[in-house]
Amino acid sequence: MFSTSHPSVLVHAQVVETLGDTVISSDRYINLHTQALIDWSLGYRSRATDTWETILLSYPFDIMTLKFALDTYDQMMTQRTV
């Protein structure tokens, strides 16, 4: 119906890895979030949720991290049941 051009998975992975190399912060919190989002975008959902859980150990009231983790857990459970 509607055709849109999507970059290949390989191109996406290369762009994301490059982003991960250039986004280096002295703040561990930012680095962990960046790593989790890179893992999530590459399809490593379990590894992303592990990283978000690590963030929650230090920042238990971080609502954004909690939402990312819970949404990803919900997505992983939905994929298993379908």
Sequence and secondary structure as in RCSB ss.txt:
>XXXX:A:sequence
MFSTSHPSVLVHAQVVETLGDTVISSDRYINLHTQALIDWSLGYRSRATDTWETILLSYPFDIMTLKFALDTYDQ
MMTQRTV
>XXXX:A:secstr
        HHHHHHHHHHHHHH   S HHHHHHHHHHHHHHTT HHHHHHHHHHHHHH TT HHHHHHHHHHHHH
HHHHHH 
